[in-house]
Amino acid sequence: MPPHEAARFQGREGDAVRARGVVVHSVPADEGFWLGPKEGNLIWVSLTGSGESEPRLKPGEKLSFTGEMATHGPGFARRLGVTKAEGALQLSHLRWHLEVPRDQVRRG
């Protein structure tokens, strides 16, 4: 991923997003994970649909998926169970994330 990956995904609520070969940074919650090569430049992916976050994702894995842009307000990180150490402040500051159906996540 280039250093300014977040800029690649910025758009409007509901805009379609296609990602290929993006890198999982961390997986702090079953409901989602962080993408990106380094702290301070991460993008939250919120998994939608029923079930747990299958397949089990691991930091460093490359993924491809189709989803859409979504905005969120205060308290979003808390509702997901993302702690300060896991990036709650950054998630609150971003005010947007990607929503991806669980069955759209592919390795590679």
Biopython code that builds the backbone (N, CA, C, O; Angstrom):
import numpy as np
from Bio.PDB.StructureBuilder import StructureBuilder

atoms = [
    (1, "MET", "N", (0.839, -1.180, 0.000)),
    (1, "MET", "CA", (0.000, 0.000, 0.000)),
    (1, "MET", "C", (0.882, 1.241, 0.000)),
    (1, "MET", "O", (1.904, 1.270, 0.687)),
    (2, "PRO", "N", (0.511, 2.247, -0.746)),
    (2, "PRO", "CA", (1.274, 3.487, -0.709)),
    (2, "PRO", "C", (1.100, 4.186, 0.638)),
    (2, "PRO", "O", (0.157, 3.887, 1.371)),
    (3, "PRO", "N", (2.005, 5.119, 0.975)),
    (3, "PRO", "CA", (1.942, 5.772, 2.282)),
    (3, "PRO", "C", (0.644, 6.491, 2.584)),
    (3, "PRO", "O", (0.280, 6.614, 3.754)),
    (4, "HIS", "N", (-0.055, 6.962, 1.596)),
    (4, "HIS", "CA", (-1.282, 7.720, 1.832)),
    (4, "HIS", "C", (-2.503, 6.953, 1.334)),
    (4, "HIS", "O", (-3.321, 7.482, 0.583)),
    (5, "GLU", "N", (-2.609, 5.711, 1.762)),
    (5, "GLU", "CA", (-3.681, 4.823, 1.321)),
    (5, "GLU", "C", (-5.066, 5.359, 1.653)),
    (5, "GLU", "O", (-5.997, 5.164, 0.870)),
    (6, "ALA", "N", (-5.230, 6.028, 2.788)),
    (6, "ALA", "CA", (-6.550, 6.528, 3.183)),
    (6, "ALA", "C", (-7.130, 7.437, 2.110)),
    (6, "ALA", "O", (-8.335, 7.398, 1.862)),
    (7, "ALA", "N", (-6.308, 8.247, 1.472)),
    (7, "ALA", "CA", (-6.786, 9.163, 0.433)),
    (7, "ALA", "C", (-7.392, 8.393, -0.740)),
    (7, "ALA", "O", (-8.303, 8.885, -1.407)),
    (8, "ARG", "N", (-6.890, 7.198, -0.986)),
    (8, "ARG", "CA", (-7.393, 6.374, -2.086)),
    (8, "ARG", "C", (-8.853, 5.987, -1.882)),
    (8, "ARG", "O", (-9.587, 5.809, -2.855)),
    (9, "PHE", "N", (-9.279, 5.854, -0.637)),
    (9, "PHE", "CA", (-10.615, 5.385, -0.339)),
    (9, "PHE", "C", (-11.602, 6.492, -0.004)),
    (9, "PHE", "O", (-12.783, 6.201, 0.184)),
    (10, "GLN", "N", (-11.183, 7.726, 0.078)),
    (10, "GLN", "CA", (-12.118, 8.771, 0.477)),
    (10, "GLN", "C", (-13.168, 8.976, -0.597)),
    (10, "GLN", "O", (-12.881, 8.936, -1.793)),
    (11, "GLY", "N", (-14.379, 9.193, -0.146)),
    (11, "GLY", "CA", (-15.494, 9.384, -1.059)),
    (11, "GLY", "C", (-16.709, 9.814, -0.276)),
    (11, "GLY", "O", (-16.598, 10.379, 0.811)),
    (12, "ARG", "N", (-17.870, 9.541, -0.837)),
    (12, "ARG", "CA", (-19.125, 9.915, -0.196)),
    (12, "ARG", "C", (-19.836, 8.677, 0.318)),
    (12, "ARG", "O", (-19.591, 7.562, -0.143)),
    (13, "GLU", "N", (-20.714, 8.891, 1.274)),
    (13, "GLU", "CA", (-21.538, 7.826, 1.836)),
    (13, "GLU", "C", (-22.189, 7.030, 0.711)),
    (13, "GLU", "O", (-22.820, 7.605, -0.175)),
    (14, "GLY", "N", (-22.036, 5.720, 0.747)),
    (14, "GLY", "CA", (-22.649, 4.853, -0.239)),
    (14, "GLY", "C", (-21.841, 4.602, -1.491)),
    (14, "GLY", "O", (-22.215, 3.753, -2.300)),
    (15, "ASP", "N", (-20.726, 5.326, -1.680)),
    (15, "ASP", "CA", (-19.879, 5.079, -2.852)),
    (15, "ASP", "C", (-19.320, 3.664, -2.795)),
    (15, "ASP", "O", (-18.909, 3.194, -1.734)),
    (16, "ALA", "N", (-19.309, 2.992, -3.935)),
    (16, "ALA", "CA", (-18.739, 1.649, -4.018)),
    (16, "ALA", "C", (-17.218, 1.719, -3.886)),
    (16, "ALA", "O", (-16.577, 2.659, -4.356)),
    (17, "VAL", "N", (-16.667, 0.708, -3.241)),
    (17, "VAL", "CA", (-15.216, 0.615, -3.044)),
    (17, "VAL", "C", (-14.769, -0.775, -3.458)),
    (17, "VAL", "O", (-15.360, -1.774, -3.047)),
    (18, "ARG", "N", (-13.726, -0.836, -4.270)),
    (18, "ARG", "CA", (-13.093, -2.113, -4.618)),
    (18, "ARG", "C", (-11.644, -2.031, -4.190)),
    (18, "ARG", "O", (-10.931, -1.087, -4.531)),
    (19, "ALA", "N", (-11.221, -3.024, -3.445)),
    (19, "ALA", "CA", (-9.833, -3.045, -2.968)),
    (19, "ALA", "C", (-9.201, -4.360, -3.390)),
    (19, "ALA", "O", (-9.834, -5.415, -3.357)),
    (20, "ARG", "N", (-7.942, -4.274, -3.786)),
    (20, "ARG", "CA", (-7.189, -5.467, -4.165)),
    (20, "ARG", "C", (-5.813, -5.415, -3.510)),
    (20, "ARG", "O", (-5.097, -4.418, -3.611)),
    (21, "GLY", "N", (-5.465, -6.488, -2.850)),
    (21, "GLY", "CA", (-4.132, -6.599, -2.271)),
    (21, "GLY", "C", (-3.854, -5.643, -1.129)),
    (21, "GLY", "O", (-2.705, -5.265, -0.905)),
    (22, "VAL", "N", (-4.901, -5.241, -0.393)),
    (22, "VAL", "CA", (-4.691, -4.349, 0.748)),
    (22, "VAL", "C", (-4.234, -5.182, 1.950)),
    (22, "VAL", "O", (-4.589, -6.355, 2.065)),
    (23, "VAL", "N", (-3.450, -4.575, 2.839)),
    (23, "VAL", "CA", (-2.809, -5.296, 3.933)),
    (23, "VAL", "C", (-3.555, -5.097, 5.250)),
    (23, "VAL", "O", (-3.861, -3.968, 5.636)),
    (24, "VAL", "N", (-3.845, -6.208, 5.939)),
    (24, "VAL", "CA", (-4.463, -6.162, 7.263)),
    (24, "VAL", "C", (-3.413, -5.692, 8.267)),
    (24, "VAL", "O", (-2.341, -6.287, 8.382)),
    (25, "HIS", "N", (-3.730, -4.628, 8.984)),
    (25, "HIS", "CA", (-2.831, -4.126, 10.024)),
    (25, "HIS", "C", (-3.094, -4.840, 11.340)),
    (25, "HIS", "O", (-2.172, -5.357, 11.971)),
    (26, "SER", "N", (-4.374, -4.867, 11.756)),
    (26, "SER", "CA", (-4.746, -5.533, 13.008)),
    (26, "SER", "C", (-6.230, -5.883, 12.976)),
    (26, "SER", "O", (-6.995, -5.336, 12.182)),
    (27, "VAL", "N", (-6.622, -6.809, 13.857)),
    (27, "VAL", "CA", (-8.010, -7.272, 13.932)),
    (27, "VAL", "C", (-8.451, -7.205, 15.398)),
    (27, "VAL", "O", (-8.475, -8.226, 16.085)),
    (28, "PRO", "N", (-8.804, -5.994, 15.884)),
    (28, "PRO", "CA", (-9.148, -5.847, 17.294)),
    (28, "PRO", "C", (-10.567, -6.274, 17.666)),
    (28, "PRO", "O", (-10.875, -6.404, 18.851)),
    (29, "ALA", "N", (-11.432, -6.496, 16.679)),
    (29, "ALA", "CA", (-12.828, -6.838, 16.980)),
    (29, "ALA", "C", (-13.367, -7.790, 15.920)),
    (29, "ALA", "O", (-12.945, -7.738, 14.765)),
    (30, "ASP", "N", (-14.294, -8.653, 16.306)),
    (30, "ASP", "CA", (-14.926, -9.549, 15.336)),
    (30, "ASP", "C", (-15.672, -8.768, 14.259)),
    (30, "ASP", "O", (-15.873, -9.257, 13.147)),
    (31, "GLU", "N", (-16.076, -7.558, 14.604)),
    (31, "GLU", "CA", (-16.875, -6.755, 13.681)),
    (31, "GLU", "C", (-16.057, -6.010, 12.637)),
    (31, "GLU", "O", (-16.632, -5.379, 11.751)),
    (32, "GLY", "N", (-14.730, -6.064, 12.717)),
    (32, "GLY", "CA", (-13.947, -5.352, 11.731)),
    (32, "GLY", "C", (-12.461, -5.432, 11.972)),
    (32, "GLY", "O", (-11.984, -6.115, 12.877)),
    (33, "PHE", "N", (-11.731, -4.698, 11.118)),
    (33, "PHE", "CA", (-10.267, -4.719, 11.188)),
    (33, "PHE", "C", (-9.693, -3.437, 10.586)),
    (33, "PHE", "O", (-10.373, -2.701, 9.871)),
    (34, "TRP", "N", (-8.419, -3.196, 10.900)),
    (34, "TRP", "CA", (-7.694, -2.049, 10.358)),
    (34, "TRP", "C", (-6.881, -2.492, 9.146)),
    (34, "TRP", "O", (-6.254, -3.552, 9.160)),
    (35, "LEU", "N", (-6.899, -1.666, 8.092)),
    (35, "LEU", "CA", (-6.052, -1.836, 6.922)),
    (35, "LEU", "C", (-4.954, -0.806, 6.967)),
    (35, "LEU", "O", (-5.164, 0.306, 7.453)),
    (36, "GLY", "N", (-3.802, -1.149, 6.477)),
    (36, "GLY", "CA", (-2.749, -0.162, 6.311)),
    (36, "GLY", "C", (-1.396, -0.660, 6.744)),
    (36, "GLY", "O", (-1.283, -1.612, 7.517)),
    (37, "PRO", "N", (-0.371, -0.008, 6.239)),
    (37, "PRO", "CA", (0.988, -0.437, 6.525)),
    (37, "PRO", "C", (1.546, 0.082, 7.849)),
    (37, "PRO", "O", (2.501, -0.486, 8.379)),
    (38, "LYS", "N", (0.964, 1.149, 8.387)),
    (38, "LYS", "CA", (1.552, 1.715, 9.607)),
    (38, "LYS", "C", (0.518, 2.519, 10.385)),
    (38, "LYS", "O", (-0.493, 2.963, 9.840)),
    (39, "GLU", "N", (0.802, 2.693, 11.679)),
    (39, "GLU", "CA", (-0.055, 3.509, 12.547)),
    (39, "GLU", "C", (-0.180, 4.909, 11.960)),
    (39, "GLU", "O", (0.742, 5.393, 11.303)),
    (40, "GLY", "N", (-1.301, 5.551, 12.190)),
    (40, "GLY", "CA", (-1.506, 6.922, 11.733)),
    (40, "GLY", "C", (-2.026, 7.017, 10.310)),
    (40, "GLY", "O", (-2.402, 8.100, 9.861)),
    (41, "ASN", "N", (-2.054, 5.899, 9.594)),
    (41, "ASN", "CA", (-2.557, 5.904, 8.222)),
    (41, "ASN", "C", (-3.396, 4.652, 7.993)),
    (41, "ASN", "O", (-3.209, 3.935, 7.010)),
    (42, "LEU", "N", (-4.312, 4.404, 8.903)),
    (42, "LEU", "CA", (-5.102, 3.191, 8.851)),
    (42, "LEU", "C", (-6.540, 3.481, 8.428)),
    (42, "LEU", "O", (-7.039, 4.594, 8.591)),
    (43, "ILE", "N", (-7.185, 2.467, 7.889)),
    (43, "ILE", "CA", (-8.561, 2.555, 7.446)),
    (43, "ILE", "C", (-9.333, 1.440, 8.141)),
    (43, "ILE", "O", (-8.891, 0.291, 8.139)),
    (44, "TRP", "N", (-10.478, 1.762, 8.736)),
    (44, "TRP", "CA", (-11.294, 0.748, 9.397)),
    (44, "TRP", "C", (-12.236, 0.098, 8.389)),
    (44, "TRP", "O", (-12.893, 0.778, 7.600)),
    (45, "VAL", "N", (-12.288, -1.222, 8.431)),
    (45, "VAL", "CA", (-13.237, -1.987, 7.629)),
    (45, "VAL", "C", (-14.210, -2.640, 8.593)),
    (45, "VAL", "O", (-13.819, -3.454, 9.429)),
    (46, "SER", "N", (-15.464, -2.285, 8.474)),
    (46, "SER", "CA", (-16.513, -2.844, 9.304)),
    (46, "SER", "C", (-17.185, -3.968, 8.529)),
    (46, "SER", "O", (-17.716, -3.747, 7.441)),
    (47, "LEU", "N", (-17.161, -5.172, 9.090)),
    (47, "LEU", "CA", (-17.754, -6.326, 8.423)),
    (47, "LEU", "C", (-19.251, -6.367, 8.682)),
    (47, "LEU", "O", (-19.698, -6.210, 9.818)),
    (48, "THR", "N", (-20.017, -6.577, 7.631)),
    (48, "THR", "CA", (-21.474, -6.620, 7.745)),
    (48, "THR", "C", (-21.975, -8.023, 7.423)),
    (48, "THR", "O", (-21.254, -8.835, 6.843)),
    (49, "GLY", "N", (-23.194, -8.292, 7.798)),
    (49, "GLY", "CA", (-23.785, -9.603, 7.572)),
    (49, "GLY", "C", (-23.731, -10.426, 8.841)),
    (49, "GLY", "O", (-23.184, -9.990, 9.854)),
    (50, "SER", "N", (-24.295, -11.607, 8.783)),
    (50, "SER", "CA", (-24.365, -12.438, 9.982)),
    (50, "SER", "C", (-23.102, -13.260, 10.174)),
    (50, "SER", "O", (-22.337, -13.478, 9.235)),
    (51, "GLY", "N", (-22.897, -13.710, 11.399)),
    (51, "GLY", "CA", (-21.773, -14.571, 11.733)),
    (51, "GLY", "C", (-20.566, -13.803, 12.222)),
    (51, "GLY", "O", (-20.568, -12.572, 12.268)),
    (52, "GLU", "N", (-19.554, -14.531, 12.579)),
    (52, "GLU", "CA", (-18.289, -13.947, 13.024)),
    (52, "GLU", "C", (-17.474, -13.555, 11.799)),
    (52, "GLU", "O", (-17.891, -13.785, 10.663)),
    (53, "SER", "N", (-16.316, -12.968, 12.037)),
    (53, "SER", "CA", (-15.481, -12.490, 10.934)),
    (53, "SER", "C", (-14.718, -13.653, 10.296)),
    (53, "SER", "O", (-13.522, -13.828, 10.528)),
    (54, "GLU", "N", (-15.417, -14.426, 9.505)),
    (54, "GLU", "CA", (-14.790, -15.512, 8.752)),
    (54, "GLU", "C", (-14.452, -14.999, 7.368)),
    (54, "GLU", "O", (-15.235, -14.216, 6.830)),
    (55, "PRO", "N", (-13.365, -15.376, 6.761)),
    (55, "PRO", "CA", (-12.335, -16.198, 7.365)),
    (55, "PRO", "C", (-11.576, -15.439, 8.444)),
    (55, "PRO", "O", (-11.533, -14.209, 8.422)),
    (56, "ARG", "N", (-10.983, -16.156, 9.378)),
    (56, "ARG", "CA", (-10.186, -15.513, 10.434)),
    (56, "ARG", "C", (-9.035, -14.761, 9.787)),
    (56, "ARG", "O", (-8.221, -15.337, 9.066)),
    (57, "LEU", "N", (-8.984, -13.471, 10.056)),
    (57, "LEU", "CA", (-7.984, -12.614, 9.441)),
    (57, "LEU", "C", (-6.803, -12.426, 10.382)),
    (57, "LEU", "O", (-6.954, -12.446, 11.604)),
    (58, "LYS", "N", (-5.615, -12.243, 9.787)),
    (58, "LYS", "CA", (-4.398, -12.061, 10.571)),
    (58, "LYS", "C", (-3.630, -10.859, 10.054)),
    (58, "LYS", "O", (-3.639, -10.588, 8.853)),
    (59, "PRO", "N", (-2.959, -10.128, 10.951)),
    (59, "PRO", "CA", (-2.128, -9.012, 10.519)),
    (59, "PRO", "C", (-1.119, -9.468, 9.454)),
    (59, "PRO", "O", (-0.520, -10.540, 9.549)),
    (60, "GLY", "N", (-0.958, -8.616, 8.447)),
    (60, "GLY", "CA", (-0.019, -8.904, 7.369)),
    (60, "GLY", "C", (-0.642, -9.581, 6.167)),
    (60, "GLY", "O", (-0.040, -9.599, 5.094)),
    (61, "GLU", "N", (-1.841, -10.144, 6.321)),
    (61, "GLU", "CA", (-2.508, -10.784, 5.184)),
    (61, "GLU", "C", (-2.917, -9.736, 4.158)),
    (61, "GLU", "O", (-3.249, -8.603, 4.507)),
    (62, "LYS", "N", (-2.889, -10.126, 2.900)),
    (62, "LYS", "CA", (-3.395, -9.269, 1.830)),
    (62, "LYS", "C", (-4.800, -9.736, 1.473)),
    (62, "LYS", "O", (-5.066, -10.931, 1.351)),
    (63, "LEU", "N", (-5.698, -8.753, 1.310)),
    (63, "LEU", "CA", (-7.096, -9.041, 1.028)),
    (63, "LEU", "C", (-7.587, -8.271, -0.185)),
    (63, "LEU", "O", (-7.015, -7.254, -0.577)),
    (64, "SER", "N", (-8.650, -8.778, -0.759)),
    (64, "SER", "CA", (-9.400, -8.069, -1.794)),
    (64, "SER", "C", (-10.865, -8.123, -1.388)),
    (64, "SER", "O", (-11.316, -9.108, -0.803)),
    (65, "PHE", "N", (-11.612, -7.057, -1.700)),
    (65, "PHE", "CA", (-13.025, -7.026, -1.347)),
    (65, "PHE", "C", (-13.750, -5.934, -2.111)),
    (65, "PHE", "O", (-13.137, -5.052, -2.713)),
    (66, "THR", "N", (-15.074, -6.017, -2.070)),
    (66, "THR", "CA", (-15.953, -4.979, -2.594)),
    (66, "THR", "C", (-16.876, -4.566, -1.455)),
    (66, "THR", "O", (-17.445, -5.416, -0.770)),
    (67, "GLY", "N", (-17.022, -3.275, -1.258)),
    (67, "GLY", "CA", (-17.879, -2.761, -0.197)),
    (67, "GLY", "C", (-18.329, -1.359, -0.536)),
    (67, "GLY", "O", (-18.444, -0.994, -1.706)),
    (68, "GLU", "N", (-18.587, -0.565, 0.514)),
    (68, "GLU", "CA", (-18.994, 0.825, 0.271)),
    (68, "GLU", "C", (-18.539, 1.735, 1.407)),
    (68, "GLU", "O", (-18.281, 1.294, 2.527)),
    (69, "MET", "N", (-18.453, 3.008, 1.077)),
    (69, "MET", "CA", (-18.103, 4.038, 2.053)),
    (69, "MET", "C", (-19.266, 4.242, 3.015)),
    (69, "MET", "O", (-20.432, 4.173, 2.628)),
    (70, "ALA", "N", (-18.928, 4.495, 4.275)),
    (70, "ALA", "CA", (-19.957, 4.790, 5.276)),
    (70, "ALA", "C", (-19.391, 5.822, 6.243)),
    (70, "ALA", "O", (-18.187, 5.857, 6.497)),
    (71, "THR", "N", (-20.258, 6.644, 6.767)),
    (71, "THR", "CA", (-19.838, 7.605, 7.784)),
    (71, "THR", "C", (-20.344, 7.127, 9.138)),
    (71, "THR", "O", (-21.268, 6.318, 9.225)),
    (72, "HIS", "N", (-19.719, 7.643, 10.188)),
    (72, "HIS", "CA", (-20.157, 7.291, 11.539)),
    (72, "HIS", "C", (-19.946, 8.475, 12.466)),
    (72, "HIS", "O", (-19.142, 9.368, 12.197)),
    (73, "GLY", "N", (-20.682, 8.460, 13.552)),
    (73, "GLY", "CA", (-20.614, 9.531, 14.529)),
    (73, "GLY", "C", (-19.872, 9.112, 15.781)),
    (73, "GLY", "O", (-19.266, 8.041, 15.831)),
    (74, "PRO", "N", (-19.923, 9.963, 16.787)),
    (74, "PRO", "CA", (-19.276, 9.658, 18.060)),
    (74, "PRO", "C", (-19.821, 8.354, 18.649)),
    (74, "PRO", "O", (-20.998, 8.034, 18.484)),
    (75, "GLY", "N", (-18.985, 7.633, 19.314)),
    (75, "GLY", "CA", (-19.404, 6.401, 19.960)),
    (75, "GLY", "C", (-19.301, 5.164, 19.093)),
    (75, "GLY", "O", (-19.549, 4.058, 19.572)),
    (76, "PHE", "N", (-18.939, 5.322, 17.819)),
    (76, "PHE", "CA", (-18.841, 4.177, 16.910)),
    (76, "PHE", "C", (-17.803, 3.174, 17.405)),
    (76, "PHE", "O", (-18.083, 1.977, 17.469)),
    (77, "ALA", "N", (-16.624, 3.644, 17.751)),
    (77, "ALA", "CA", (-15.555, 2.751, 18.231)),
    (77, "ALA", "C", (-15.991, 2.020, 19.504)),
    (77, "ALA", "O", (-15.744, 0.823, 19.653)),
    (78, "ARG", "N", (-16.625, 2.729, 20.399)),
    (78, "ARG", "CA", (-17.088, 2.116, 21.648)),
    (78, "ARG", "C", (-18.105, 1.014, 21.366)),
    (78, "ARG", "O", (-18.043, -0.055, 21.974)),
    (79, "ARG", "N", (-19.041, 1.264, 20.447)),
    (79, "ARG", "CA", (-20.046, 0.253, 20.109)),
    (79, "ARG", "C", (-19.407, -1.006, 19.522)),
    (79, "ARG", "O", (-19.915, -2.110, 19.715)),
    (80, "LEU", "N", (-18.296, -0.837, 18.805)),
    (80, "LEU", "CA", (-17.606, -1.981, 18.219)),
    (80, "LEU", "C", (-16.709, -2.703, 19.220)),
    (80, "LEU", "O", (-16.317, -3.848, 18.997)),
    (81, "GLY", "N", (-16.386, -2.028, 20.324)),
    (81, "GLY", "CA", (-15.476, -2.612, 21.296)),
    (81, "GLY", "C", (-14.018, -2.332, 20.989)),
    (81, "GLY", "O", (-13.135, -3.021, 21.498)),
    (82, "VAL", "N", (-13.751, -1.322, 20.155)),
    (82, "VAL", "CA", (-12.372, -0.932, 19.838)),
    (82, "VAL", "C", (-11.874, -0.014, 20.944)),
    (82, "VAL", "O", (-12.481, 1.024, 21.208)),
    (83, "THR", "N", (-10.792, -0.381, 21.585)),
    (83, "THR", "CA", (-10.242, 0.381, 22.704)),
    (83, "THR", "C", (-9.280, 1.463, 22.221)),
    (83, "THR", "O", (-8.933, 1.529, 21.042)),
    (84, "LYS", "N", (-8.862, 2.301, 23.153)),
    (84, "LYS", "CA", (-7.889, 3.346, 22.832)),
    (84, "LYS", "C", (-6.617, 2.736, 22.260)),
    (84, "LYS", "O", (-6.076, 3.229, 21.270)),
    (85, "ALA", "N", (-6.144, 1.667, 22.881)),
    (85, "ALA", "CA", (-4.921, 0.998, 22.415)),
    (85, "ALA", "C", (-5.097, 0.385, 21.021)),
    (85, "ALA", "O", (-4.118, 0.203, 20.298)),
    (86, "GLU", "N", (-6.323, 0.072, 20.647)),
    (86, "GLU", "CA", (-6.607, -0.542, 19.353)),
    (86, "GLU", "C", (-6.977, 0.487, 18.278)),
    (86, "GLU", "O", (-7.278, 0.111, 17.145)),
    (87, "GLY", "N", (-6.959, 1.769, 18.618)),
    (87, "GLY", "CA", (-7.196, 2.812, 17.635)),
    (87, "GLY", "C", (-8.532, 3.517, 17.708)),
    (87, "GLY", "O", (-8.978, 4.085, 16.712)),
    (88, "ALA", "N", (-9.190, 3.498, 18.871)),
    (88, "ALA", "CA", (-10.502, 4.144, 19.000)),
    (88, "ALA", "C", (-10.446, 5.633, 18.663)),
    (88, "ALA", "O", (-11.361, 6.151, 18.023)),
    (89, "LEU", "N", (-9.396, 6.323, 19.080)),
    (89, "LEU", "CA", (-9.307, 7.759, 18.796)),
    (89, "LEU", "C", (-9.183, 8.029, 17.304)),
    (89, "LEU", "O", (-9.816, 8.945, 16.779)),
    (90, "GLN", "N", (-8.377, 7.241, 16.628)),
    (90, "GLN", "CA", (-8.232, 7.422, 15.187)),
    (90, "GLN", "C", (-9.553, 7.132, 14.479)),
    (90, "GLN", "O", (-9.940, 7.856, 13.561)),
    (91, "LEU", "N", (-10.236, 6.090, 14.899)),
    (91, "LEU", "CA", (-11.517, 5.745, 14.282)),
    (91, "LEU", "C", (-12.529, 6.866, 14.481)),
    (91, "LEU", "O", (-13.263, 7.210, 13.554)),
    (92, "SER", "N", (-12.573, 7.430, 15.664)),
    (92, "SER", "CA", (-13.485, 8.548, 15.937)),
    (92, "SER", "C", (-13.118, 9.771, 15.107)),
    (92, "SER", "O", (-13.997, 10.479, 14.616)),
    (93, "HIS", "N", (-11.828, 10.018, 14.951)),
    (93, "HIS", "CA", (-11.355, 11.171, 14.188)),
    (93, "HIS", "C", (-11.679, 11.035, 12.691)),
    (93, "HIS", "O", (-12.035, 12.020, 12.043)),
    (94, "LEU", "N", (-11.557, 9.829, 12.146)),
    (94, "LEU", "CA", (-11.805, 9.619, 10.716)),
    (94, "LEU", "C", (-13.230, 9.978, 10.312)),
    (94, "LEU", "O", (-13.435, 10.612, 9.277)),
    (95, "ARG", "N", (-14.217, 9.581, 11.113)),
    (95, "ARG", "CA", (-15.638, 9.820, 10.844)),
    (95, "ARG", "C", (-16.150, 9.070, 9.623)),
    (95, "ARG", "O", (-17.283, 9.297, 9.200)),
    (96, "TRP", "N", (-15.343, 8.179, 9.045)),
    (96, "TRP", "CA", (-15.794, 7.339, 7.943)),
    (96, "TRP", "C", (-15.070, 6.000, 8.023)),
    (96, "TRP", "O", (-14.018, 5.877, 8.651)),
    (97, "HIS", "N", (-15.650, 5.018, 7.384)),
    (97, "HIS", "CA", (-15.056, 3.686, 7.343)),
    (97, "HIS", "C", (-15.598, 2.976, 6.105)),
    (97, "HIS", "O", (-16.444, 3.511, 5.388)),
    (98, "LEU", "N", (-15.110, 1.790, 5.872)),
    (98, "LEU", "CA", (-15.605, 0.972, 4.781)),
    (98, "LEU", "C", (-16.510, -0.112, 5.354)),
    (98, "LEU", "O", (-16.180, -0.722, 6.372)),
    (99, "GLU", "N", (-17.636, -0.354, 4.714)),
    (99, "GLU", "CA", (-18.516, -1.453, 5.107)),
    (99, "GLU", "C", (-18.420, -2.527, 4.037)),
    (99, "GLU", "O", (-18.653, -2.279, 2.853)),
    (100, "VAL", "N", (-18.071, -3.726, 4.484)),
    (100, "VAL", "CA", (-17.828, -4.827, 3.563)),
    (100, "VAL", "C", (-18.579, -6.062, 4.047)),
    (100, "VAL", "O", (-18.397, -6.480, 5.190)),
    (101, "PRO", "N", (-19.416, -6.650, 3.201)),
    (101, "PRO", "CA", (-20.067, -7.906, 3.579)),
    (101, "PRO", "C", (-19.003, -8.984, 3.823)),
    (101, "PRO", "O", (-18.046, -9.108, 3.060)),
    (102, "ARG", "N", (-19.184, -9.748, 4.880)),
    (102, "ARG", "CA", (-18.211, -10.787, 5.229)),
    (102, "ARG", "C", (-17.904, -11.713, 4.055)),
    (102, "ARG", "O", (-16.762, -12.133, 3.871)),
    (103, "ASP", "N", (-18.929, -12.028, 3.264)),
    (103, "ASP", "CA", (-18.704, -12.972, 2.157)),
    (103, "ASP", "C", (-17.983, -12.355, 0.958)),
    (103, "ASP", "O", (-17.710, -13.049, -0.022)),
    (104, "GLN", "N", (-17.669, -11.045, 1.027)),
    (104, "GLN", "CA", (-16.932, -10.391, -0.043)),
    (104, "GLN", "C", (-15.421, -10.346, 0.197)),
    (104, "GLN", "O", (-14.662, -9.960, -0.692)),
    (105, "VAL", "N", (-14.986, -10.740, 1.393)),
    (105, "VAL", "CA", (-13.563, -10.684, 1.742)),
    (105, "VAL", "C", (-12.854, -11.910, 1.189)),
    (105, "VAL", "O", (-13.226, -13.045, 1.487)),
    (106, "ARG", "N", (-11.834, -11.670, 0.383)),
    (106, "ARG", "CA", (-11.024, -12.734, -0.232)),
    (106, "ARG", "C", (-9.546, -12.487, 0.074)),
    (106, "ARG", "O", (-9.100, -11.342, 0.137)),
    (107, "ARG", "N", (-8.816, -13.543, 0.258)),
    (107, "ARG", "CA", (-7.369, -13.415, 0.453)),
    (107, "ARG", "C", (-6.730, -13.142, -0.899)),
    (107, "ARG", "O", (-7.133, -13.696, -1.922)),
    (108, "GLY", "N", (-5.717, -12.269, -0.880)),
    (108, "GLY", "CA", (-4.970, -11.985, -2.088)),
    (108, "GLY", "C", (-5.253, -10.645, -2.680)),
    (108, "GLY", "O", (-4.677, -10.290, -3.709)),
]
sb = StructureBuilder()
sb.init_structure("model")
sb.init_model(0)
sb.init_chain("A")
sb.init_seg("    ")
for serial, (resi, resn, name, xyz) in enumerate(atoms, 1):
    if name == "N":
        sb.init_residue(resn, " ", resi, " ")
    sb.init_atom(name, np.array(xyz, "f"), 0.0, 1.0, " ", f" {name:<3s}", serial, name[0])
structure = sb.get_structure()
